[in-house]
C-alpha cells in the first residue's frame, strides 16, 4: 500500500496575512465602537508613553557621562525631574489642543457625517494610482463648478441689465415728455408775444403816452 502523506498545510505567510487582516479588522471594529475623543486620548497616551520610554535613564546619562560617573544619584534625580516635567508639559499641550481645537465638537460632527454617509450608495473617492488622471478629474470637477457659478452670475447680470435698460427707457420717455412740454410752452410764449406786439402796433403814439 502506498503511504499517504500528511495533508499539506497552508503556507505560513498566508496564515500570518490572514491573522494580520483579522486583527486589523477587529481593531478597526473596536475603535469604531469607542468614542473618538477617548480613542484620541488613548492614542496620545500611548505616544506619550513611547516618548517617555525613549528618554530612558541610560540614554539620559549617556549625554551627562562626567556627571553620571561622579554623582550617579544626582543624575538619577535629574532624570526623574526631567521625565516628570516632560510628562506634565506634553499632557498640558494635549489638553490645550483638545480645548482650543474644540475636538469634542469636531468629533461629533465627524460622527454625524459618518452616519449620513452610510445612506449614500455611491462609494467614496479613492486614488486611482495615476496622479495625472486624479489631477485631471479634480480639475474637471472644479472647472465645472466654476462654469456653473459663472453661468449663475451671468444670469443675474443679464437680469440686472434688463432692469436698468427699462429704467433708462422710462427716463428717456420722461425727458422726451418734458422737452415736448417745454417746446409747447415756448411756442405759447412766442404766440402771446406776437399777439402783444401786434396789439401794441395798432395803438397810436398819443394812446401810448396820453396817460403820462
C-alpha angles and dihedrals in degrees: 000000000000116000115242115225121229114270111271113254123223115267113272091233092057091047092050090048091051091047091048091049091048092050092049090049092050091046091050091047093049092046091052091054092056124076111263095234092055090047090050091049090049092052091049090049091052091047091051091049090051090050093051092047089052090055092063124166092250092056092043093050090047090069092047100044098146091050095041091052094047098040114010092170092058090047091051091050090050090050092051091050091047092051092047094050092043092052093047092048095049092046089050091051092049091050090049091051091050093048101040093041091047088224094172092062092041092052090050089053089050090052090051092050090048091052091049091048091057090071093050110101093196114092119240118260116269129183112264094214092248109098093195092054093046092049092048091048091051092047093049090053091047094049091047090055090048091049091052090048092050091048091053092048090048091054090050092051092047090052091048091048091051090052092048091048090054091050091049091049091050091050091049091052090048091050090047091052090048091051090050092050091049092048090049090050091050091050091049090049092050091049091050090048092050091049090050092049091048091050092047092051091057093059121091122233091252089056088050096052103020093102093054 
